[in-house]
Amino acid sequence: MQKKSLPLILLSCILLTSCTPDFPFNFGDDEPLLSPKRFLNVAHRGASGHAPEHTMPAYELGKEMNGDYFEIDLQLTKDGHIVAMHDDYIDRISEYSGKVDSYTLEELKQIDIGSWFNRKYPQRAKDEYKNQNVLTLEEIIDEFGTDINYYIEIKKSKDSDKIIEKLLNVLEEYDLIPKRKNSGQVVIQSFYPEYLLEIHELEPNIPLVQLIRYRKRATISKEKLETIQKYAVGIGLNHRRLSKRYVRKVREAGLLIHPYTVNKKSRMKKLIRWGVTGIFTDFPDRLDDVLKELKVEE
């Protein structure tokens, strides 16, 4: 069999996008937010490594530290308000117990969700973190408007239809429903494809990301990638389950890939060189430093 010439091999790599360069990103501001050529720094629950998660100080730091997006988990209160909170229960971040949806918004507003951070991380403690209270999605958007972008997760809930309806109403109220397909101001992600499919049917211009939970090393079939392509722009998963081969398969399918939650600089660098298109981190300042280092090296 005759060997292919080197130019032909290189051309094949370009056409098939199978030869991923070590550092494939363009840092230019002219690239759209969700371009595969642009890398995203997602402040996980705000800059939650520096301040109590889902509080105003965490979001303020996320913005100061050059986060491209705030990641916001949504829960529904007993009286139907959307609040930013990761856990179904309030036990971990307060001295109270019980499910979020067993409290009214007024009741949640009386609960201190900041002091736990000072106790757990005394080296990062600040007086201002005491007595931080639960935020509604509207309060976050009122504070930051279009100066930041929102990466919103819809979690498993018996009232998922209500959360979706209320979320879309809030986005419409604040003019955050994109006028053109896949504008990047708001991204919605979920582990549950039925939620994303419902949103896609109601508002097809909102970019969606399919979260996938793996117990072992991540693998994905061509068929599953093709299914996800029909409604989502990307995939999210735990970075510990990732391989370079998995990243390449997702990228070759034309999808973005945003692993979570990466806090070590060495791991950030490796994932970026593998070709992931964004990273969720508790320390957006660390990721910003890494991106600046790699930009210098480029």
C-alpha positions in Angstrom: 0.0 0.0 0.0 1.4 3.4 -0.9 2.0 5.8 2.0 0.1 9.1 2.0 2.2 12.2 1.6 2.7 14.4 4.6 0.6 17.3 3.2 -2.3 15.0 2.5 -2.2 13.7 6.1 -2.2 17.2 7.4 -5.1 18.1 5.1 -7.1 15.1 6.3 -6.5 16.2 9.9 -7.8 19.6 9.2 -10.9 18.4 7.4 -11.8 15.8 10.0 -10.7 18.0 13.0 -9.2 14.9 14.4 -5.8 16.4 15.1 -6.5 18.7 18.0 -3.7 21.2 18.6 -2.2 21.5 22.0 -3.8 24.9 22.6 -6.7 25.4 20.1 -8.2 28.7 21.4 -8.5 32.2 20.1 -8.7 34.8 22.9 -10.1 37.5 20.7 -13.2 39.3 22.0 -14.7 39.1 18.5 -15.4 35.4 19.0 -19.0 34.7 20.2 -19.2 33.5 23.8 -20.2 30.0 22.7 -17.8 29.7 19.9 -15.7 26.5 19.9 -12.7 28.8 19.5 -13.4 30.7 22.8 -12.7 29.3 26.2 -15.1 30.0 29.1 -14.3 30.6 32.8 -17.4 29.6 34.7 -17.6 30.8 38.3 -19.1 27.8 40.1 -21.8 29.1 42.4 -19.9 32.4 42.1 -16.3 32.5 43.3 -17.3 29.9 45.9 -13.8 29.0 46.9 -13.4 32.6 48.2 -16.9 33.4 49.6 -20.0 31.5 50.6 -21.7 29.9 47.6 -24.6 31.6 45.9 -24.3 34.8 47.9 -23.7 38.3 46.7 -20.0 38.4 47.8 -19.4 35.2 45.8 -21.0 36.6 42.7 -19.2 40.0 43.0 -15.8 38.2 43.3 -16.7 36.0 40.4 -17.1 39.1 38.3 -14.0 40.7 39.6 -12.0 37.6 38.9 -13.0 37.6 35.2 -15.5 34.9 35.3 -17.4 34.7 32.0 -20.5 33.2 33.6 -22.1 32.8 37.1 -23.2 29.2 37.6 -26.6 29.3 39.4 -28.4 26.3 40.8 -32.1 26.8 41.1 -34.5 25.6 43.8 -38.2 26.4 44.3 -39.5 27.7 47.7 -42.7 26.6 49.3 -44.5 29.7 48.0 -43.1 29.4 44.4 -40.1 31.7 44.3 -36.9 30.7 42.5 -33.9 30.9 44.7 -30.2 30.2 44.1 -29.2 27.2 46.1 -27.4 24.0 45.2 -28.7 21.5 47.8 -32.3 20.3 48.2 -31.8 20.7 52.0 -30.4 23.8 53.8 -28.6 21.8 56.5 -25.0 22.0 55.0 -24.9 25.8 54.8 -27.0 26.9 57.8 -27.9 26.0 61.3 -31.4 25.0 60.2 -32.6 21.8 58.6 -35.2 20.7 56.1 -35.8 20.9 52.4 -35.7 24.3 50.6 -39.3 23.8 49.3 -40.6 23.4 52.9 -39.7 27.1 53.5 -41.3 30.2 52.2 -39.1 32.9 50.7 -39.7 35.1 53.8 -38.6 32.3 56.1 -35.5 31.5 54.0 -34.5 35.2 54.1 -34.2 35.0 57.9 -31.6 32.2 57.7 -27.9 32.9 57.7 -26.2 31.0 54.8 -22.8 32.7 55.1 -21.3 32.0 58.6 -20.7 28.3 57.9 -18.1 29.4 55.4 -16.1 31.3 58.0 -16.2 28.3 60.3 -15.1 25.8 57.6 -12.5 28.1 56.0 -11.1 30.4 58.7 -8.2 31.4 56.5 -10.7 33.0 54.1 -13.2 34.2 56.7 -14.6 37.7 56.5 -17.1 39.5 58.8 -19.1 40.5 55.7 -19.9 36.8 55.1 -21.9 36.6 58.2 -25.7 36.8 57.9 -25.7 36.5 54.1 -29.2 35.4 53.0 -30.7 33.4 50.2 -31.0 35.2 46.9 -33.7 35.0 44.3 -32.8 34.8 40.7 -34.4 38.2 40.2 -32.1 39.8 42.8 -29.0 38.4 41.1 -30.1 39.7 37.7 -31.2 43.1 39.2 -27.7 43.5 40.6 -25.6 42.4 37.6 -27.9 42.8 34.6 -26.1 42.2 31.4 -22.7 42.9 32.8 -22.3 39.1 33.4 -23.6 35.9 31.8 -25.7 33.3 33.5 -25.2 29.5 33.4 -28.3 28.1 35.1 -28.8 24.6 36.3 -32.3 23.1 36.7 -32.2 20.3 39.2 -34.4 17.3 39.8 -37.7 18.4 41.3 -41.3 17.2 41.6 -42.2 20.8 40.5 -39.9 20.9 37.5 -42.6 22.2 35.2 -43.2 25.2 37.6 -39.4 25.9 37.8 -39.1 25.9 34.0 -42.2 28.1 33.6 -41.0 30.6 36.2 -37.5 30.6 34.9 -38.6 31.4 31.3 -40.9 34.1 32.7 -38.0 35.7 34.6 -35.7 35.6 31.5 -38.4 37.1 29.4 -39.1 39.8 32.0 -35.4 40.8 31.9 -35.1 40.5 28.1 -32.7 37.6 28.4 -34.5 35.3 26.0 -32.1 35.4 22.9 -33.4 36.8 19.7 -31.1 34.6 17.7 -30.2 31.0 18.1 -27.6 30.1 20.7 -26.7 33.6 21.9 -24.6 33.2 25.0 -26.0 35.6 27.6 -27.9 32.7 29.3 -27.1 29.0 29.2 -29.3 26.3 30.8 -28.0 23.0 31.9 -29.5 19.9 33.5 -28.8 16.2 34.0 -32.4 15.5 32.9 -32.9 15.6 29.1 -36.6 15.8 29.5 -36.2 19.2 31.1 -33.9 20.4 28.3 -36.2 19.1 25.6 -39.1 21.0 27.2 -37.1 24.2 27.2 -35.9 23.6 23.7 -39.5 23.3 22.5 -40.6 26.4 24.3 -37.6 28.6 23.6 -35.4 27.0 20.9 -32.9 29.9 20.8 -31.7 29.3 24.4 -28.5 27.3 24.3 -28.6 24.1 26.4 -26.0 21.9 27.9 -26.6 18.2 28.7 -25.0 17.2 32.0 -24.0 13.5 32.2 -23.2 11.6 35.4 -20.5 8.9 35.1 -19.4 6.6 37.9 -16.4 5.4 35.9 -14.3 6.7 33.1 -16.6 8.6 30.7 -17.5 6.9 27.4 -20.1 8.1 24.9 -21.5 6.5 21.7 -22.0 8.2 18.3 -25.7 7.6 18.7 -25.9 9.5 22.0 -23.8 12.4 20.6 -26.2 12.6 17.7 -29.2 12.7 20.0 -27.7 15.4 22.2 -26.8 17.5 19.1 -30.5 17.8 18.3 -31.2 20.0 21.3 -28.0 21.0 23.0 -24.8 22.9 22.2 -22.6 21.1 24.7 -22.0 18.5 27.4 -20.9 18.9 31.0 -19.5 16.2 33.3 -17.2 15.6 36.2 -13.6 16.3 35.2 -12.3 13.3 37.0 -14.1 11.0 34.6 -12.7 12.7 31.5 -10.1 11.4 29.0 -8.5 13.1 26.1 -10.2 10.7 23.7 -13.7 11.6 25.2 -13.0 15.3 24.7 -11.9 14.7 21.1 -15.1 12.7 20.3 -17.3 15.5 21.8 -15.4 18.2 19.9 -15.5 16.3 16.6 -19.3 16.0 17.0 -19.4 19.8 17.0 -20.4 20.1 20.7 -18.8 22.2 23.5 -17.6 20.5 26.6 -17.5 22.1 30.0 -16.2 19.9 32.9 -16.8 20.6 36.6 -15.4 21.5 39.2 -11.7 22.1 38.6 -9.6 23.9 41.2 -6.0 22.8 40.6 -4.0 24.8 38.0 -2.2 21.7 36.8 -5.5 20.0 36.0 -6.9 23.1 34.4 -3.9 23.3 32.0 -4.2 19.6 31.1 -7.9 19.9 30.3 -7.4 23.0 28.3 -4.7 21.3 26.2 -7.0 18.4 25.7 -9.5 20.8 24.1 -12.3 21.4 26.6 -14.1 24.6 25.8 -14.7 25.8 29.3 -14.2 24.9 33.0 -16.3 25.3 36.1 -14.2 26.4 39.0 -14.6 27.6 42.6 -11.5 29.8 41.9 -12.1 31.8 38.7 -9.0 33.8 39.6 -6.8 30.7 39.3 -8.3 29.8 36.0 -7.8 33.4 34.8 -4.1 33.1 35.7 -3.8 29.9 33.8 -5.5 31.3 30.7 -3.1 34.3 30.9 -0.1 32.0 31.2 -1.2 29.9 28.2 -2.0 33.0 26.2 1.6 34.1 26.7 2.9 30.6 25.7 0.6 30.5 22.6 
